[in-house]
Amino acid sequence: MGISTWGGTEWSLFTFNFIAVAVIIWALRKKVLSKLAEVEERQTNNVKRRREG
């Protein structure tokens, strides 16, 4: 069974799944980048505290 035999239902499910995976990857990437920025900010603040203290 190849792609050429797919009907409308298969194509709509494929499209839905593709969009769902893209949204999940986007959300995870955003979350990871947010956490990395948070860690970097925390590290910068710790360095500043050590210099002052």
C-alpha positions in Angstrom: 0.0 0.0 0.0 1.7 3.1 -1.2 1.0 6.8 -0.8 -0.7 6.8 -4.2 -3.5 4.7 -2.9 -4.3 7.0 0.1 -7.8 8.5 0.2 -9.0 11.7 1.8 -9.1 10.2 5.3 -5.5 9.1 5.2 -4.3 12.5 4.0 -6.3 14.4 6.6 -4.9 12.1 9.4 -1.4 12.6 8.0 -1.8 16.3 7.9 -3.3 16.4 11.4 -0.4 14.3 12.8 2.2 16.3 11.0 0.8 19.6 12.5 0.5 18.0 15.9 4.1 16.9 15.9 5.2 20.3 14.7 3.3 22.0 17.5 4.8 19.6 20.1 8.3 20.2 18.9 7.8 24.0 18.9 6.5 23.9 22.4 9.3 21.7 23.7 11.9 23.9 22.0 10.4 27.0 23.5 10.3 25.4 27.0 13.9 24.2 26.8 15.2 27.6 25.6 13.2 29.3 28.4 14.8 27.0 31.0 18.3 27.6 29.5 17.8 31.4 29.7 16.6 31.0 33.3 19.6 29.0 34.3 21.9 31.5 32.6 20.3 34.4 34.4 20.6 32.5 37.8 24.2 31.8 37.1 24.9 35.5 36.2 23.2 36.6 39.4 25.3 34.1 41.5 28.5 35.5 40.0 27.4 39.1 40.8 26.7 38.1 44.4 30.1 36.5 44.8 31.8 39.6 43.5 29.8 41.9 45.8 30.1 39.6 48.8 
